[in-house]
Amino acid sequence: MRKRVGVVAVMARNRNNSAAAINKIISDHGSLIHGRIGLPFREGASSVIALIVEADTDELGAFTGKLGMLPGVEARTMLFGGPVSSRGEEA
C-alpha cells in the first residue's frame, strides 16, 4: 500500500484527563509524524493538535482509531492525492 501525506486533527475536550494517553499514542506512532502543533484554548479545558503525517491508510486507521477510542477525544484525517517526492513533485 502506498504512503500518502496528510493531516490528522485531534480535538481533546478535556486535555487534563486525556493528555497523557494522547501523547503516548502519538509517541507510539512517531514514525508516521513529520510535524506537530498543539493549541490549547484559553477558555475551557479543550485543545486541538494538528499532525502532519506520511503513512498508508491502514497505518492511519490504526493510529486515529486508537485516538478516537479515548473518552472526549475526536480524530479526523485529511489526505492529499498521492505521495510527494523530496522535490515536492507528485511521485
Rosetta blueprint (number, residue, H / E / L):
1 M L
2 R L
3 K L
4 R E
5 V E
6 G E
7 V E
8 V E
9 A E
10 V E
11 M E
12 A E
13 R L
14 N L
15 R H
16 N H
17 N H
18 S H
19 A H
20 A H
21 A H
22 I H
23 N H
24 K H
25 I H
26 I H
27 S H
28 D H
29 H L
30 G H
31 S H
32 L H
33 I E
34 H E
35 G E
36 R E
37 I E
38 G E
39 L E
40 P E
41 F L
42 R L
43 E L
44 G L
45 A L
46 S L
47 S E
48 V E
49 I E
50 A E
51 L E
52 I E
53 V E
54 E E
55 A E
56 D L
57 T H
58 D H
59 E H
60 L H
61 G H
62 A H
63 F H
64 T H
65 G H
66 K H
67 L H
68 G H
69 M L
70 L L
71 P L
72 G L
73 V E
74 E E
75 A E
76 R E
77 T E
78 M E
79 L E
80 F L
81 G L
82 G L
83 P L
84 V E
85 S L
86 S L
87 R L
88 G L
89 E L
90 E E
91 A L
